[in-house]
Amino acid sequence: MTRESFLILLGALVILSPFIGLPLEWLSWLLPALGLLIILTSLLIRHDRQSGEIPPEGV
């Protein structure tokens, strides 16, 4: 799974999390953890693009 696909999956989990029936106590831990994973994955993608490992979009 590419990092971009992982990022899309994390976003889908964030969107669906209020509707999957988890207790609010779990969501209070799950949503910040998913947010942190989104930030870290985005930073890794940005780092790879800036270092030239991944070509920028549209090229």
N, CA, C and O atoms as a CHARMM CRD file, in Angstrom:
* protein
*
  236
    1    1 MET  N      0.84200  -1.16300   0.00000 PROA 1      0.00000
    2    1 MET  CA     0.00000   0.00000   0.00000 PROA 1      0.00000
    3    1 MET  C      0.89600   1.23600   0.00000 PROA 1      0.00000
    4    1 MET  O      1.80400   1.35700   0.82100 PROA 1      0.00000
    5    2 THR  N      0.63300   2.13300  -0.91300 PROA 2      0.00000
    6    2 THR  CA     1.43100   3.34700  -0.97100 PROA 2      0.00000
    7    2 THR  C      1.03900   4.28400   0.17300 PROA 2      0.00000
    8    2 THR  O     -0.00500   4.12000   0.80300 PROA 2      0.00000
    9    3 ARG  N      1.88700   5.25000   0.41800 PROA 3      0.00000
   10    3 ARG  CA     1.58800   6.21800   1.48300 PROA 3      0.00000
   11    3 ARG  C      0.36200   7.04700   1.13700 PROA 3      0.00000
   12    3 ARG  O     -0.41600   7.41200   2.01900 PROA 3      0.00000
   13    4 GLU  N      0.19000   7.34200  -0.14100 PROA 4      0.00000
   14    4 GLU  CA    -0.98400   8.10500  -0.54900 PROA 4      0.00000
   15    4 GLU  C     -2.25800   7.30900  -0.29000 PROA 4      0.00000
   16    4 GLU  O     -3.25400   7.86700   0.16900 PROA 4      0.00000
   17    5 SER  N     -2.23500   6.01300  -0.58100 PROA 5      0.00000
   18    5 SER  CA    -3.39600   5.15900  -0.31800 PROA 5      0.00000
   19    5 SER  C     -3.66200   5.06300   1.17700 PROA 5      0.00000
   20    5 SER  O     -4.81500   5.07800   1.60700 PROA 5      0.00000
   21    6 PHE  N     -2.60300   4.96300   1.96400 PROA 6      0.00000
   22    6 PHE  CA    -2.74100   4.90700   3.41500 PROA 6      0.00000
   23    6 PHE  C     -3.36800   6.19900   3.93500 PROA 6      0.00000
   24    6 PHE  O     -4.18800   6.17000   4.85400 PROA 6      0.00000
   25    7 LEU  N     -2.98600   7.31900   3.35300 PROA 7      0.00000
   26    7 LEU  CA    -3.53400   8.61500   3.75000 PROA 7      0.00000
   27    7 LEU  C     -5.02900   8.68400   3.44300 PROA 7      0.00000
   28    7 LEU  O     -5.80100   9.20000   4.25100 PROA 7      0.00000
   29    8 ILE  N     -5.44000   8.17500   2.29800 PROA 8      0.00000
   30    8 ILE  CA    -6.85600   8.14700   1.93300 PROA 8      0.00000
   31    8 ILE  C     -7.62400   7.24000   2.89700 PROA 8      0.00000
   32    8 ILE  O     -8.72600   7.58500   3.32200 PROA 8      0.00000
   33    9 LEU  N     -7.05300   6.09100   3.24300 PROA 9      0.00000
   34    9 LEU  CA    -7.69200   5.18400   4.18500 PROA 9      0.00000
   35    9 LEU  C     -7.87100   5.84000   5.55800 PROA 9      0.00000
   36    9 LEU  O     -8.92600   5.70700   6.17700 PROA 9      0.00000
   37   10 LEU  N     -6.85300   6.53900   6.02700 PROA 10     0.00000
   38   10 LEU  CA    -6.96100   7.23200   7.30900 PROA 10     0.00000
   39   10 LEU  C     -8.04600   8.30400   7.26400 PROA 10     0.00000
   40   10 LEU  O     -8.81200   8.45400   8.21700 PROA 10     0.00000
   41   11 GLY  N     -8.11300   9.03700   6.17700 PROA 11     0.00000
   42   11 GLY  CA    -9.16300  10.04600   6.03500 PROA 11     0.00000
   43   11 GLY  C    -10.54300   9.43200   6.05200 PROA 11     0.00000
   44   11 GLY  O    -11.46000   9.98300   6.66000 PROA 11     0.00000
   45   12 ALA  N    -10.70400   8.29400   5.39000 PROA 12     0.00000
   46   12 ALA  CA   -11.99300   7.60100   5.39600 PROA 12     0.00000
   47   12 ALA  C    -12.35300   7.13500   6.80800 PROA 12     0.00000
   48   12 ALA  O    -13.51600   7.20600   7.20600 PROA 12     0.00000
   49   13 LEU  N    -11.36800   6.66200   7.56100 PROA 13     0.00000
   50   13 LEU  CA   -11.63800   6.24900   8.93900 PROA 13     0.00000
   51   13 LEU  C    -12.07500   7.42700   9.80700 PROA 13     0.00000
   52   13 LEU  O    -12.95100   7.28100  10.65900 PROA 13     0.00000
   53   14 VAL  N    -11.47100   8.58300   9.59200 PROA 14     0.00000
   54   14 VAL  CA   -11.85300   9.77400  10.34800 PROA 14     0.00000
   55   14 VAL  C    -13.29500  10.16000  10.01700 PROA 14     0.00000
   56   14 VAL  O    -14.07300  10.50100  10.90800 PROA 14     0.00000
   57   15 ILE  N    -13.64400  10.10400   8.74200 PROA 15     0.00000
   58   15 ILE  CA   -15.00500  10.46600   8.33000 PROA 15     0.00000
   59   15 ILE  C    -16.02800   9.48000   8.87300 PROA 15     0.00000
   60   15 ILE  O    -17.10800   9.88700   9.30200 PROA 15     0.00000
   61   16 LEU  N    -15.70800   8.19500   8.86200 PROA 16     0.00000
   62   16 LEU  CA   -16.65900   7.16500   9.27000 PROA 16     0.00000
   63   16 LEU  C    -16.71000   6.92100  10.77500 PROA 16     0.00000
   64   16 LEU  O    -17.65400   6.29700  11.25800 PROA 16     0.00000
   65   17 SER  N    -15.73400   7.38900  11.51400 PROA 17     0.00000
   66   17 SER  CA   -15.63400   7.06600  12.93800 PROA 17     0.00000
   67   17 SER  C    -16.87400   7.45500  13.75500 PROA 17     0.00000
   68   17 SER  O    -17.23100   6.70000  14.65900 PROA 17     0.00000
   69   18 PRO  N    -17.54400   8.56900  13.50000 PROA 18     0.00000
   70   18 PRO  CA   -18.73700   8.85300  14.31200 PROA 18     0.00000
   71   18 PRO  C    -19.90300   7.89700  14.04800 PROA 18     0.00000
   72   18 PRO  O    -20.82400   7.80900  14.86000 PROA 18     0.00000
   73   19 PHE  N    -19.87200   7.19000  12.93300 PROA 19     0.00000
   74   19 PHE  CA   -21.00400   6.36600  12.53500 PROA 19     0.00000
   75   19 PHE  C    -20.80400   4.87000  12.79600 PROA 19     0.00000
   76   19 PHE  O    -21.71100   4.08300  12.52600 PROA 19     0.00000
   77   20 ILE  N    -19.64600   4.45800  13.31100 PROA 20     0.00000
   78   20 ILE  CA   -19.39900   3.02600  13.47500 PROA 20     0.00000
   79   20 ILE  C    -19.77500   2.50400  14.85400 PROA 20     0.00000
   80   20 ILE  O    -19.58000   1.32100  15.13600 PROA 20     0.00000
   81   21 GLY  N    -20.30600   3.35700  15.71400 PROA 21     0.00000
   82   21 GLY  CA   -20.84800   2.90900  16.97900 PROA 21     0.00000
   83   21 GLY  C    -19.85200   2.70300  18.10000 PROA 21     0.00000
   84   21 GLY  O    -20.14300   1.98500  19.05700 PROA 21     0.00000
   85   22 LEU  N    -18.70300   3.30500  18.00400 PROA 22     0.00000
   86   22 LEU  CA   -17.72000   3.18800  19.09000 PROA 22     0.00000
   87   22 LEU  C    -18.12000   4.11800  20.23600 PROA 22     0.00000
   88   22 LEU  O    -18.69500   5.18100  20.00300 PROA 22     0.00000
   89   23 PRO  N    -17.81700   3.72300  21.46100 PROA 23     0.00000
   90   23 PRO  CA   -18.09000   4.61300  22.60200 PROA 23     0.00000
   91   23 PRO  C    -17.28100   5.91500  22.47500 PROA 23     0.00000
   92   23 PRO  O    -16.20500   5.94500  21.87800 PROA 23     0.00000
   93   24 LEU  N    -17.83200   6.97600  23.05100 PROA 24     0.00000
   94   24 LEU  CA   -17.16200   8.28000  22.98000 PROA 24     0.00000
   95   24 LEU  C    -15.78200   8.25100  23.62000 PROA 24     0.00000
   96   24 LEU  O    -14.88100   8.96800  23.18400 PROA 24     0.00000
   97   25 GLU  N    -15.61000   7.43200  24.64400 PROA 25     0.00000
   98   25 GLU  CA   -14.29200   7.33100  25.28500 PROA 25     0.00000
   99   25 GLU  C    -13.25200   6.79400  24.30300 PROA 25     0.00000
  100   25 GLU  O    -12.11200   7.25900  24.29500 PROA 25     0.00000
  101   26 TRP  N    -13.63200   5.83200  23.48600 PROA 26     0.00000
  102   26 TRP  CA   -12.71600   5.29000  22.48400 PROA 26     0.00000
  103   26 TRP  C    -12.42900   6.33200  21.41000 PROA 26     0.00000
  104   26 TRP  O    -11.29000   6.49000  20.97100 PROA 26     0.00000
  105   27 LEU  N    -13.47700   7.04100  20.99300 PROA 27     0.00000
  106   27 LEU  CA   -13.28400   8.05300  19.94300 PROA 27     0.00000
  107   27 LEU  C    -12.38200   9.18300  20.41900 PROA 27     0.00000
  108   27 LEU  O    -11.66400   9.78600  19.62100 PROA 27     0.00000
  109   28 SER  N    -12.41600   9.47200  21.72400 PROA 28     0.00000
  110   28 SER  CA   -11.56300  10.54400  22.24000 PROA 28     0.00000
  111   28 SER  C    -10.08600  10.17300  22.14100 PROA 28     0.00000
  112   28 SER  O     -9.23000  11.05600  22.19400 PROA 28     0.00000
  113   29 TRP  N     -9.77200   8.89400  21.99800 PROA 29     0.00000
  114   29 TRP  CA    -8.39900   8.44700  21.78000 PROA 29     0.00000
  115   29 TRP  C     -8.13100   8.13500  20.32000 PROA 29     0.00000
  116   29 TRP  O     -7.03000   8.36900  19.82200 PROA 29     0.00000
  117   30 LEU  N     -9.13400   7.60900  19.63400 PROA 30     0.00000
  118   30 LEU  CA    -8.95900   7.18000  18.24900 PROA 30     0.00000
  119   30 LEU  C     -8.74800   8.36400  17.29900 PROA 30     0.00000
  120   30 LEU  O     -7.83600   8.34100  16.47300 PROA 30     0.00000
  121   31 LEU  N     -9.57200   9.37900  17.41300 PROA 31     0.00000
  122   31 LEU  CA    -9.48500  10.49900  16.47500 PROA 31     0.00000
  123   31 LEU  C     -8.15400  11.25500  16.56000 PROA 31     0.00000
  124   31 LEU  O     -7.57200  11.55400  15.51700 PROA 31     0.00000
  125   32 PRO  N     -7.64900  11.57700  17.75600 PROA 32     0.00000
  126   32 PRO  CA    -6.31300  12.19900  17.79800 PROA 32     0.00000
  127   32 PRO  C     -5.21600  11.28600  17.25300 PROA 32     0.00000
  128   32 PRO  O     -4.27400  11.76400  16.62100 PROA 32     0.00000
  129   33 ALA  N     -5.32600   9.98200  17.49000 PROA 33     0.00000
  130   33 ALA  CA    -4.32000   9.05000  16.97100 PROA 33     0.00000
  131   33 ALA  C     -4.36300   9.02000  15.44400 PROA 33     0.00000
  132   33 ALA  O     -3.31900   9.02000  14.79200 PROA 33     0.00000
  133   34 LEU  N     -5.57200   8.99500  14.87300 PROA 34     0.00000
  134   34 LEU  CA    -5.69100   9.02800  13.41700 PROA 34     0.00000
  135   34 LEU  C     -5.16700  10.34700  12.85900 PROA 34     0.00000
  136   34 LEU  O     -4.51400  10.37100  11.81600 PROA 34     0.00000
  137   35 GLY  N     -5.45300  11.44000  13.55500 PROA 35     0.00000
  138   35 GLY  CA    -4.93800  12.74100  13.13000 PROA 35     0.00000
  139   35 GLY  C     -3.42300  12.78400  13.13700 PROA 35     0.00000
  140   35 GLY  O     -2.80600  13.33300  12.22500 PROA 35     0.00000
  141   36 LEU  N     -2.82700  12.20500  14.16400 PROA 36     0.00000
  142   36 LEU  CA    -1.36500  12.15400  14.23400 PROA 36     0.00000
  143   36 LEU  C     -0.78900  11.31100  13.10100 PROA 36     0.00000
  144   36 LEU  O      0.22400  11.68200  12.50800 PROA 36     0.00000
  145   37 LEU  N     -1.42500  10.18100  12.79600 PROA 37     0.00000
  146   37 LEU  CA    -0.96600   9.34900  11.67400 PROA 37     0.00000
  147   37 LEU  C     -1.08400  10.08800  10.34500 PROA 37     0.00000
  148   37 LEU  O     -0.21900   9.95700   9.47900 PROA 37     0.00000
  149   38 ILE  N     -2.15400  10.86400  10.18400 PROA 38     0.00000
  150   38 ILE  CA    -2.31800  11.65100   8.95300 PROA 38     0.00000
  151   38 ILE  C     -1.19700  12.67700   8.83000 PROA 38     0.00000
  152   38 ILE  O     -0.61900  12.84000   7.75600 PROA 38     0.00000
  153   39 ILE  N     -0.89000  13.36500   9.92000 PROA 39     0.00000
  154   39 ILE  CA     0.17900  14.36800   9.89900 PROA 39     0.00000
  155   39 ILE  C      1.52300  13.71600   9.58200 PROA 39     0.00000
  156   39 ILE  O      2.26400  14.21300   8.73400 PROA 39     0.00000
  157   40 LEU  N      1.84300  12.61800  10.25000 PROA 40     0.00000
  158   40 LEU  CA     3.12800  11.95600  10.03300 PROA 40     0.00000
  159   40 LEU  C      3.25400  11.41200   8.60800 PROA 40     0.00000
  160   40 LEU  O      4.31200  11.52900   7.99000 PROA 40     0.00000
  161   41 THR  N      2.19000  10.82700   8.09600 PROA 41     0.00000
  162   41 THR  CA     2.21800  10.30900   6.72700 PROA 41     0.00000
  163   41 THR  C      2.39100  11.44300   5.72900 PROA 41     0.00000
  164   41 THR  O      3.14700  11.31700   4.76600 PROA 41     0.00000
  165   42 SER  N      1.69200  12.55100   5.95600 PROA 42     0.00000
  166   42 SER  CA     1.82200  13.70700   5.06100 PROA 42     0.00000
  167   42 SER  C      3.24400  14.26300   5.07600 PROA 42     0.00000
  168   42 SER  O      3.78900  14.62500   4.03400 PROA 42     0.00000
  169   43 LEU  N      3.83800  14.32600   6.26800 PROA 43     0.00000
  170   43 LEU  CA     5.21500  14.82000   6.35700 PROA 43     0.00000
  171   43 LEU  C      6.18900  13.88500   5.64500 PROA 43     0.00000
  172   43 LEU  O      7.13200  14.35400   5.00800 PROA 43     0.00000
  173   44 LEU  N      5.97800  12.57200   5.74000 PROA 44     0.00000
  174   44 LEU  CA     6.84100  11.62800   5.03400 PROA 44     0.00000
  175   44 LEU  C      6.70500  11.78500   3.51500 PROA 44     0.00000
  176   44 LEU  O      7.70200  11.74200   2.79400 PROA 44     0.00000
  177   45 ILE  N      5.48900  11.96300   3.04000 PROA 45     0.00000
  178   45 ILE  CA     5.27500  12.16800   1.60300 PROA 45     0.00000
  179   45 ILE  C      5.95400  13.46500   1.16600 PROA 45     0.00000
  180   45 ILE  O      6.61300  13.50400   0.12700 PROA 45     0.00000
  181   46 ARG  N      5.79300  14.52000   1.95600 PROA 46     0.00000
  182   46 ARG  CA     6.41900  15.80600   1.61600 PROA 46     0.00000
  183   46 ARG  C      7.94100  15.68000   1.58500 PROA 46     0.00000
  184   46 ARG  O      8.59400  16.20100   0.68100 PROA 46     0.00000
  185   47 HSD  N      8.50000  14.98600   2.57500 PROA 47     0.00000
  186   47 HSD  CA     9.95300  14.80600   2.63100 PROA 47     0.00000
  187   47 HSD  C     10.44900  14.04300   1.40500 PROA 47     0.00000
  188   47 HSD  O     11.46200  14.41600   0.81300 PROA 47     0.00000
  189   48 ASP  N      9.74200  12.97400   1.01900 PROA 48     0.00000
  190   48 ASP  CA    10.15100  12.19900  -0.15000 PROA 48     0.00000
  191   48 ASP  C     10.09000  13.03000  -1.42700 PROA 48     0.00000
  192   48 ASP  O     10.95800  12.90800  -2.29000 PROA 48     0.00000
  193   49 ARG  N      9.08400  13.86000  -1.54800 PROA 49     0.00000
  194   49 ARG  CA     8.95800  14.69900  -2.74800 PROA 49     0.00000
  195   49 ARG  C     10.04500  15.76300  -2.79200 PROA 49     0.00000
  196   49 ARG  O     10.58100  16.05500  -3.86100 PROA 49     0.00000
  197   50 GLN  N     10.37700  16.34200  -1.64700 PROA 50     0.00000
  198   50 GLN  CA    11.41000  17.37100  -1.61700 PROA 50     0.00000
  199   50 GLN  C     12.80000  16.79100  -1.83500 PROA 50     0.00000
  200   50 GLN  O     13.67900  17.46700  -2.37100 PROA 50     0.00000
  201   51 SER  N     13.00400  15.54900  -1.42400 PROA 51     0.00000
  202   51 SER  CA    14.31800  14.93900  -1.59300 PROA 51     0.00000
  203   51 SER  C     14.48000  14.33500  -2.99000 PROA 51     0.00000
  204   51 SER  O     15.56100  13.86500  -3.34300 PROA 51     0.00000
  205   52 GLY  N     13.41600  14.34700  -3.77600 PROA 52     0.00000
  206   52 GLY  CA    13.49500  13.85600  -5.14000 PROA 52     0.00000
  207   52 GLY  C     13.19100  12.38300  -5.30100 PROA 52     0.00000
  208   52 GLY  O     13.30100  11.85800  -6.40800 PROA 52     0.00000
  209   53 GLU  N     12.81100  11.69600  -4.23200 PROA 53     0.00000
  210   53 GLU  CA    12.51300  10.28400  -4.33500 PROA 53     0.00000
  211   53 GLU  C     11.19900  10.04700  -5.07500 PROA 53     0.00000
  212   53 GLU  O     11.05000   9.05000  -5.78200 PROA 53     0.00000
  213   54 ILE  N     10.25200  10.96300  -4.91200 PROA 54     0.00000
  214   54 ILE  CA     8.96700  10.87600  -5.60600 PROA 54     0.00000
  215   54 ILE  C      8.82900  12.13700  -6.44600 PROA 54     0.00000
  216   54 ILE  O      8.97900  13.23800  -5.91600 PROA 54     0.00000
  217   55 PRO  N      8.54500  12.01100  -7.74800 PROA 55     0.00000
  218   55 PRO  CA     8.38300  13.23600  -8.55500 PROA 55     0.00000
  219   55 PRO  C      7.13600  13.99300  -8.13700 PROA 55     0.00000
  220   55 PRO  O      6.15800  13.37500  -7.71600 PROA 55     0.00000
  221   56 PRO  N      7.14500  15.33200  -8.24400 PROA 56     0.00000
  222   56 PRO  CA     5.97000  16.12000  -7.87100 PROA 56     0.00000
  223   56 PRO  C      4.80000  15.79400  -8.78900 PROA 56     0.00000
  224   56 PRO  O      4.98300  15.29400  -9.89800 PROA 56     0.00000
  225   57 GLU  N      3.61400  16.08200  -8.31600 PROA 57     0.00000
  226   57 GLU  CA     2.40200  15.82100  -9.11300 PROA 57     0.00000
  227   57 GLU  C      2.43200  16.65200 -10.39000 PROA 57     0.00000
  228   57 GLU  O      2.89500  17.79200 -10.39900 PROA 57     0.00000
  229   58 GLY  N      1.93000  16.05800 -11.45800 PROA 58     0.00000
  230   58 GLY  CA     1.82900  16.77300 -12.72000 PROA 58     0.00000
  231   58 GLY  C      3.07800  16.72300 -13.56700 PROA 58     0.00000
  232   58 GLY  O      3.10000  17.32000 -14.64400 PROA 58     0.00000
  233   59 VAL  N      4.12000  16.04000 -13.13100 PROA 59     0.00000
  234   59 VAL  CA     5.36200  15.97200 -13.89800 PROA 59     0.00000
  235   59 VAL  C      5.48400  14.61500 -14.54400 PROA 59     0.00000
  236   59 VAL  O      6.46500  14.34900 -15.23900 PROA 59     0.00000
